[in-house]
Amino acid sequence: MHDIGLQNVLSLARNFMESRIFLTAAELDLFTLLTPLPLSAEEIAVQKKANLRGATVILDALAAMGLLIKNGGKYRCPPPVSAMLSSKSPESVLPMVMHMAHLWRRWTI
């Protein structure tokens, strides 16, 4: 009999969280928005017509994941991340990430 364990089961159940945060950021094109200059959560919420609290939560999560840098209440996209995830970068993998976001929606019942 295979002993998977409680922590393994709980870990499996929460593994979607970072992925969903990342895919939402890609869908909002936050990495492109934050490439040229740092912006505050308020500025981003206005530009994206988003809820300020929700924007702050996702931005702080992205900073905790190492995908954004937060300094003085402003967020920016570091160059290595920008190269991979800005829609304006010739090396962008954003189309592949957007395909994965589409699969997320397709796999949801």
ABEGO torsion letter per residue (X at the ends): XBBAEAAAAAAAAAAAAAAAAAAAAAAAGAAAAAAABBBBAAAAAAAAGBBAAAAAAAAAAAAAAGABBBBGGBBBBBAAAAAAABAABAABAAAAAAAAAAAAAAABX
